[in-house]
Amino acid sequence: MRTLVREHRIHLGQLVAPLFVAERSSDAGPIAAMPGIERFDLNGAVAEARELFGLGIKSVLLFGIPAEKDASASSSHAQDGIVQRTIGAIKAALPEMLVMADLCCCEYTAHGHCGILDGRGDVDNDATVSLLCRIAVSYAQAGVDVVAPSDMMDGRVAAIRASLDGCDATHVAILAYSAKYASAFYGPFRDAAGSAPQFGDRRGYQMDPSNAREALREIALDIEQGADIVMVKPGLPYLDVLRAARDRFDVPLAVYNVSGEYAMLQAAIANGWLDGATAIDELLTCFVRAGADIVITYFAKEYARRHG
Ligand code: PBG
């Protein structure tokens, strides 16, 4: 009876698995605060994608860990950069895998900010947008299906769309991190990607956790500029924002169940304080109930193993 009257179900086709790919094999390995998640080298990432695909997870979101960082994030748009090579390798091995790539500079800048700095040490919005366009084009040339700008610069979606269209990449979709909050819950990710800002914080470009109406404005702007899919991030502490976005907008809506949410749950599960399978299933179902069409989650593989 409960199955018959159930209102929401998770389909494996809704889940996206993030993948960390390191340029240097010596940077590959486990991530302390994210038990069960690893940094892979190129071959490891392809093997992981193959395993995910076999389990029914058919979308991955790539994050690069480059060998070199500098002030202008030059390794971010190299045609033989780690993300660009991984895109090509996964698409060659698994043409039906949907390959998304996170589009941001913070893993590539020595200072760890999500953009190019101006003379005052602030992020220069427009210079950063030009750089993002360059990265997006390099991903498109590598064969990416979706670019996912996570930088939170103003005007980037329109600029990226124009750049993609200008290089014969009209087919590449944009998943915009539209309502991305300046959150403490990204801590484990920043350790994994080595992308913590070396000074200051990201409050100049990411959103204030106190603001919900502003999130709707940010989402509306991204849709106007051509975003195909919009996102609310983090997930668990922002289910109200997710619901408000679902009620207001009709475009596909994604949520990012971020590293800190994963770490929090895994820590409690490891201590025996929560029952893993039921807690994870409840968590993912709540995202769908709150309105997400797409759930980006480090639990994707674990969930697929139990429900495939
Ligand atoms: C890059 C980026 C971050 C995350 C996704 N893309 C980190 C940040 O903004 O500091 C966080 C993902 C997670 O915590 O799982 N800008």
Residues whose N, C-alpha, C, O or C-beta is under 5 A from the ligand:
A	BS01	PBG	C104 C106 S150 F185 Y186 F189 V258 S259 G260
